[in-house]
């Protein structure tokens, strides 16, 4: 029996990939093998970038918390240790938001945990 290729599915798969290549320059946008390689590489970079974004936001939050903590007479390390000892479960994202937008709330948190 002869091998049957599913032409419809193959065409749809290629069309879907080439749609992702929209906006690419030269052969990257319309030659199947070239487009496939560049799309896969781009998707790989996007995946890695999503992980790096989390890392960079966490470091930004730590910098902001440290700056606000130093304005209140302590350091980031001492503040986080005091929060942990006093069982205050506020994550770094919220703490950094308080430090930037609501400094009076941040100051009360610092004074409560460091008393």
N, C-alpha and C positions, 0 to 999 in steps of 0.2 A: 504494500500500500504506500502511496506517495505521501511525503510529508506535506502537511497543509500549514501554511503560514497564515496567521490571522492578520490580514492586511489592515483591517479597520482599526483594530486595537493598536497596532504599531503606529499607524498614522496619527491616531489620537494622542498617543504617548509623545510622539515627536512634536506635535502641534502644541501640546501643553508645555514642553520644554522650551520651544521657540517663543512661546508667549512670555515666558520668564526672561528671555533674552532681549525683550523689547527695550530699546534705548542703547543697546551696545553698539559699538562702532565697527564697521567693516564686516569681515566674515563671521565675526562673533555672533552677529544677529541672525544670519540666515543659512549658514552651513552647519548641518546637523552635528558632525563630530566636534567641530571647534566650539560651537555653542554649548554642547553638552559638557565639555571639559570646563569651560569658564563658568557655567551655571553651578556646577558641582563645587568648584573652588569658591565661588561667591557664597554659596550656602554654608560651606564649611567656615568661612570667615564670619558669617553672620552668627553661627552657632557659638563660636569662640567669643565673639563680641558680646553676646548676651551674658556670658559668664564673667567677662572682664568688667562689664557695666556694674554688676553687683559688687565686685571687688572695689571699684573706684568710688562708688557711692558710700560704701562702708568707711573707707578712709576719709572721705569728705566729712561724714558725720562725726568721726572721731576728732578731726581737726576743729570742727565747730564746737564740739563739747569741751575740748581742751581749752580753747580760747575763752569760752564763757566761764569755765571752772576757774581759770587763772584770774579772771576779773573778780571772782568771788572768793579768792584767797586759798584755793586748793589746786590740785592737779587732776588730770584725767584719771590717772591710775588710782589715786586716793579716793576720788569720787566713785568710780566704778566698784572699788572694793567696799566702800561704805554702803553703796546701794545693795550689793550682794549680801552683806552681813545683815542689813535691816530688812531683807526680803522684799525689796521694792522692785517689782518686775516691770520696768519701763525699758523698752528697747532703745537702741541708739538712734533710730530714725526719729522717734518721738522726742527724745531728749534734745537732739539737734534742732528740731523744729521749735521746741520751747526756748532753746538758747538763742535762736535767731529772731523769732517773732513774738515771744512772750517772756522777756527776761525776768519779769517779776515772779512768774511761776517757777522758772528755773532757779531763781534765788531762794524761794521758799523750799524747794526740793533739796537744795544743797544744805540749807540751814537745818532742815529736819533730820537728814541722815548723818550730818557731822556734829550733832550736839553732844 
